[in-house]
Amino acid sequence: MALSNNVIGCINLIALLLSIPVIGSGIWLAMEPDNSCVKILQWPVIILGILMLFVAVAGLIGGFWRIPWLLIVYLIAMLILIILLACLVVFIYMVTLKGAGHLAPSRAYLEYRLDDYSGWLRRRVRSSFKWDRIRNCLGSTNMCAELNQSYRMAQDFFNAHIGPLQSGCCKPPTACGYTYINPTYWISPINTAADMDCLNWSNDQNQLCYNCDSCKAGLLENLKREWRRADVILVITLVAFIFVYVIGCCAFRNAKTEDIFRRYKQGYT
């Protein structure tokens, strides 16, 4: 019995360590500027990781101090948390399944279209109330100013591999035919009817294309990439948690069997 309980305790120590990547993924997302502006995924991930940490601690105490009822609570709670983690993994995969960049003529960077992304993600940015808050948060960063510091000549900028947010928010769509002055200042559009964003572009450095659908699409592309990276970590952690949970269940069952056998022998001695 003591050996089985110690095995359960060691397994729960591993479970405790496995909660760290989940918490770390949430903290990493919270530190990314775009995720900190949107505030959708990081807190559910962090909260789930903290719950797993507390449950693992309960299992650790129950295993080493031989508290059967606490181990039963641990096994039930951990099963629920594993199911929640699996649901989160599937959810992230499904909402990030759609969306990709499009090549623009004579440009190295990609451009992004809002309609390419999942409906759930689009609803997070379509509301004017939500987008005003996100736009003000994005505008407080220096991502567009960095382009002016990095690129002087037009061809250098056209050959640059800039990120989705900079592509969508800091310049007008290529289809509008604006003339390049610098990365955040463009004049004389050729075709303002090519895209509604052509009319939304402003050379006001506080406005730029933050009101454009391309900016919303660039944000969603950034979120998609970061969420996919986090999802890989969550998938690996989920598989490890399931493995540890199954071993824990077997160890707990063996401990109960040993306890019943010991009591049975004591009854006949």
Buried (B, 14 or more C-beta within 10 A) or exposed (E): BEEBBBBBBBBBBBBBEBBEBBBBBBEBBBEBBBBEBBBBBBEBBBBBBBBBBEBBBBBBBBBBEBBEEBBEBBBEBBBEBBEBBBEBBEBBBEBBEBBEBEEBEEBEBBBBBBEBBBEEBBEBBEEEEEBEBBBEBBBEBEBBEBBBEEBEEEEEBBEBEBBBBBBBBBBBBBBBBBEBEBBBBBEEBEEBEBBEBBBBBBEEEEBBBBBBBBBBBBBBBBBBBBBEEBBEBBBEBBEBBBEBBEBBBBBBEBBBEBBEEEEEEEEEE
